């Protein structure tokens, strides 16, 4: 059997469809089917149950796919070893970034990184945390930038910085008169939230659950952008919380409505995450050092309380 054949097996296992798997592997469907059939004949077993729709792995097929992932990863590692030995930092690198980090962090480091490492072809994709984890495990991303800790044993994390939550409180609100606020001042039933699926939203829910029980059925207004939440707050529909870096680009008139939390400030931990296979570590290290260099001056908070980005199940 060959590495290419194992890659075909992994593609069918992921997409549960021979035609779609062939498209993703850039081969014809008969070619892919024939190569998989060769492996099955060589091993004298069936990897896939073709009688089911969508196609399912057989019991032995599940074990083979698990081992095939390890073999393909280790084959990639050989190329990685050679490139590291040569001191080569280049090639295609697929990076995922969550939506609440992408617009603020990416402009801070991208230009510096491209100039310093011109041989790296960055393919950047905006994804939520759940999508990132899935793509990292399936080998469709090399690394990602997300809020952590994720508590996933198959993923490694390098902490980049701690980013405090900042309250946006319009003039008509009672807490506007305070110079600093406490978590106890928050009323979750009046906080405008991002849509479900954003880990920053889950962080706010976790933060407020430390205060008291809340009735989540009262949430009526949810948006996909901080800009919309700010405008709704200005219209008297509530307050909201923002990540610190997002506040740096606000208009001066809007900055007057920002209120920092008393120490320890609630904050999210932002990390560079990657699979335990640790492929392309030379590029991951280059990303880490580049980002650390640009955020060092922008974020200097130390006395913080890390809020989990994970949605807590009842």
N, C-alpha and C positions, 0 to 999 in steps of 0.2 A: 504494500500500500504506500501511497505518497502523501506528502503534506497537502498537495492540491486536492487530493481526494477527500482528505479529512476536512478541509475547508468547505468543500461542497456539502459534506454531511452536516457540518455546523450551520450552514446557510439554510438547508431544508429544515433542520430542527428549530431554527429561529422563526422562519417565515411560514412553516407548516404548509408549504406549497412548492412543488418542483419548478413550475414556470416562473414564479416570483424569485425563487432562490437563484435560478439560472440568470435572470436579468441582473440581480445584484452581483453575481460573480462574472458577468460579462461573457457568458458562454451560451450556447444553444441549450434548450431543454433536453433534447436527446443526448447530447454530450454529457451533461451533468448526470442524467439518469443512468447512463451506461457506466460511468465511473463509480457511482454509488453501488450499482449492481455488482460490479467487479469486487468491491470490498466485501459485500454480503456473501458472494460466492466463495471468496478466499477464506472467510471466517466460518462459512456454512451456517449463517444465521440471518435473520431479518432485523435490520435496524429500525425500519419504519413499518407501521401497519397502514398499508395503502388502502384498505377497505373502509377506513374512517375518513370523514370529512369534517374539519380539516385533518390532514395527515397527522398521526400520532406516533410517538416513539414507542417501541416495544419495551419490555422490562430490561432486556439486555441492551437495547438501544440507548436507554438512559445512561447506563454505565459507560457505554462506548463514547457517547457525546461528552460526558464529564472528563474522561481521559483524553479525548481528542482536543479539548480546550487547552489542557496542560501541554500537550505535545506541540500544538501550533504556537502557543506562547513561548515555549522553550526554543522553538525554531527561530522565532523573531528575536529572542534574546541573543542568539549567536550573531546575528547582524548587528545588534546593539553593542555587543562586546567589541566587535571589530571597529565600529565607529568611535567608541570611547577610547580605544587604544590609539587610534589615529588622531584623537582630539577633535574629531569632527562634530560640529554642532549645526545640524541642518536637516533638511528633509521635511516631509509633511507632518504637521502636528495638529491634532484635533482637540480643541479646547471648548468646553461648555462653561457658560456663566449664567447664574440665576438673574432674573429680570431686575431685582432690586439692587443689584451690584453693578450690572453691565453699564448703565449710562453714566455712572460717576467714576468707577475705577478704571474702566477700559481707556478713556481718553487720557488718563493720568500716566499710564505706562506703555501704551501700544507704540507710540512713535519712537520712544527710547529703545524699546525692544527691537523693533524693525531695523533701526540704524545700527544697533550693536550686533545683531545676529541676522544679517541679510540673507543667509542661506536657509533660514527656517521659513517654511511656508505655513503660516498660521491659518487654520480653518476654524473660525469662531462661530459658535452657535448659542443663541439665547434659549435656555431651557429651564423648566422648574426642577426642583431638587429630585423629585421622583423620577423624572425623565433622565436626569443626569446619572443617577445611580444605576438605572437599567442599562444605559448606553455604556457606562464604564465596565459593567459586568459582561456585556455582550461584545466588548472590544471595539465599539464604534466611537469611543472617545479615548484620548490618551490621558487627559487630566481635566479638571474642572475647578472653578472657583465658586464656593458655596458657603452658606452658614453652617457651622458645626457646633458641637460634636454630633455626628450622625449615628454613632453606636453600631457600625456595620463592620464585622470582622474581616470582610473581604476588601475593605477600602482603607487606605492610609491617608493621614491628614497632616499637613504642615501648616501650623497657624501663621497667618500673615499679619493680622492686626485685630484689635478689639474696637468695635464701632458702637458708641453709645446711642441709645434711643434719645430723641429730643422731642419734647411736646410742642405742638403748634396750637396755641390758644388764642382765639380771636378776642378783641377788646371787650366784647359784651359778656364774656365768661367770668365767673367769680374768681377763678385762679389766675386771671390775667394780672392782678395786682401783686402777685407773689414773684419774688426775684428767682427763687428756685422752688421746685415742687418735689413731692415725695410720691412713691407708688400709691400710698394710701389716698392721695388726692384724686386718683383716677376713678372715673365711673365708666365702666366698660359699655354700659348701655347708651352712652352718648359719644363713644369713640367711633369715628368713621374708619372702616377697615378696608384693606385690599380684598380682592376676590379670593374665594377658597382656592387652594393650590399654591398660594404664596407662603413661603416659610416665614416671611416677616410678619404676616398676619398671625400665624401660629405662635410666633414668639410673643406677640402682644397678648394673645389669649393666655399663654403660660404665665406671663408677667402679672396679669390681672387676677389670675386664679390664686396667686400668692396672697391676695388681699381678702377676697371673699368669693362665695359662690355667685355666679352670674347666670342670667337667663339668656342663653344664646338665641332663643326664638325671637328676641326683640330686634335682631339685626335686620334692618330693612335696606340700608344704603351701603353698597359695596362697590368698589371700583377697581379697575386694573392699573391705575396710575396715581402717583402721589400728587401730581398737579391737579387732578380732579378732586381729590380729597381736600386739598388746600382751598380750592374755590368753594366747595360745599361748606367747609368750616366758616369761611368768610361770609357766607350767606346765612349764618346762624343755625346751621344744621348739626353742629357738634364740634368736637375737637379731633385731633388726630396725632399720631406719633410718626416721626420720620427718622431714618438713619442719618447719623451725623454728617456724612459726606454730602448727602443730598441738600443739606441746609446751606452749604457753602455757596451754592449758585442761586439762592433766592434773592429776590429784590430786597433792597434795604428796608423798604416799608414792611415787607413780610418778616424780615429778620427780627423786627421789634416784637413780633408775636411769639417768638421762640422762647421756651423755658427749659433750662437744663434741670436734670434731676440732682438731688443731693447725693453725695458719695455714701456708699459705693454706687456709682451710676449703673443702672441696668444697661447691658450692652449685648451685642451679638458678636460671636467669634467668627471671623472670616478666614477660611483656610484654602490652601491649594490641595486638592484631593486627587488621588490616583489609585489604580488597582494594585493589589499586593504583588502582582507579577513584576512591578517596578521596571517596566520598559521605558526607554527614552529618558532615563534619569538625567542625562546631561542637559536636555532641554528643560525639564522640570526644574532643575537647579538654577538654570539661567533665568527662567520666569520668576522663581522665588526671589532671587537676588535683585532683579530689576524692579519688581513690585515693592520689595522692602525698601529700596532706595528712594522711591517716590512718595511712599506713604509715611516714611519716618518723620518728615516735617509737618505733614497734614494731621496726623493722629498721634497724640502724645499722652493719651489717657492710660493710667495704670490702675487706679483704685476703682475697679468695675466689678459688677456681678453678672456673670455670663448667664443669659437666658436661653434655654433650649429651643432650637428651631423645629423640633419634632412635634407633630400633632399628638396630643395625649388622648389615648383611647379611654372611653369610659369603662 
